[in-house]
Amino acid sequence: MSDTTVGLIIALIGILTMVGAALNWRIVTHSGKLLNMIFGDRIARIIAFLVGLFLFALGVGQILGMNWLGE
């Protein structure tokens, strides 16, 4: 798989995670998950959004050739 394809997949996963956290999708922020039980729903959604933002940045960096994922 090329670097561009890997970057697009990672960026797409990041976008879906951010949208899922923002819209409170059950698959992203289910109330029975460990983060929700420890921190509560709001903090768990913020953490999920930040993870999605990190994945999006990692994917865009991969597309632009920064190659953070190693080779």
Backbone torsions as a table, in degrees:
resi	resn	phi	psi	omega
1	MET	NA	139.8	-178.6
2	SER	-78.5	164.0	179.8
3	ASP	-62.4	-35.1	-179.9
4	THR	-65.9	-41.6	179.6
5	THR	-64.9	-43.9	178.3
6	VAL	-62.7	-42.3	178.4
7	GLY	-62.6	-40.8	178.6
8	LEU	-65.6	-40.2	179.3
9	ILE	-65.1	-44.6	-179.7
10	ILE	-66.0	-41.6	178.4
11	ALA	-64.2	-39.7	178.6
12	LEU	-64.9	-41.1	176.5
13	ILE	-62.4	-41.0	177.4
14	GLY	-62.9	-42.5	178.8
15	ILE	-64.4	-44.5	179.5
16	LEU	-63.5	-36.7	177.8
17	THR	-67.1	-43.0	178.8
18	MET	-64.4	-44.6	179.7
19	VAL	-65.7	-41.2	178.9
20	GLY	-63.1	-38.5	177.8
21	ALA	-70.9	-39.2	-178.5
22	ALA	-68.9	-36.8	-177.3
23	LEU	-96.2	5.3	176.7
24	ASN	58.6	47.8	176.4
25	TRP	-68.6	140.8	-177.5
26	ARG	-62.4	-36.1	-177.4
27	ILE	-67.3	-27.5	-179.7
28	VAL	-89.9	-45.5	-173.4
29	THR	-126.2	63.6	177.5
30	HIS	-75.0	136.3	-172.8
31	SER	-65.8	-15.6	179.5
32	GLY	-91.4	-0.6	-178.5
33	LYS	-74.2	158.7	-174.3
34	LEU	-60.0	-47.0	179.7
35	LEU	-60.9	-38.2	179.6
36	ASN	-67.3	-38.3	180.0
37	MET	-70.3	-33.6	-178.6
38	ILE	-80.1	-50.4	-171.4
39	PHE	-102.2	-18.0	-173.4
40	GLY	97.5	167.5	-173.3
41	ASP	-66.5	-44.1	-175.5
42	ARG	-65.6	-46.1	-179.4
43	ILE	-67.7	-37.4	177.9
44	ALA	-64.1	-38.2	176.8
45	ARG	-67.5	-37.4	177.2
46	ILE	-65.0	-43.2	178.2
47	ILE	-62.8	-43.3	178.5
48	ALA	-62.5	-40.1	178.3
49	PHE	-63.9	-42.1	179.8
50	LEU	-66.8	-37.5	175.5
51	VAL	-64.0	-41.6	176.6
52	GLY	-63.0	-40.1	177.5
53	LEU	-63.5	-41.4	177.3
54	PHE	-63.1	-44.3	179.1
55	LEU	-64.5	-38.9	177.4
56	PHE	-62.3	-46.1	179.0
57	ALA	-63.4	-38.9	178.3
58	LEU	-64.4	-42.2	178.4
59	GLY	-65.7	-42.9	178.2
60	VAL	-65.0	-39.5	176.4
61	GLY	-62.4	-38.5	177.7
62	GLN	-65.7	-40.6	178.4
63	ILE	-64.7	-40.1	-178.0
64	LEU	-78.8	-3.2	175.2
65	GLY	91.0	15.6	178.7
66	MET	-74.9	-24.2	170.9
67	ASN	55.1	53.9	178.2
68	TRP	-72.2	-19.8	-175.8
69	LEU	-81.9	-3.8	179.2
70	GLY	84.7	173.0	-178.8
71	GLU	-144.9	NA	NA
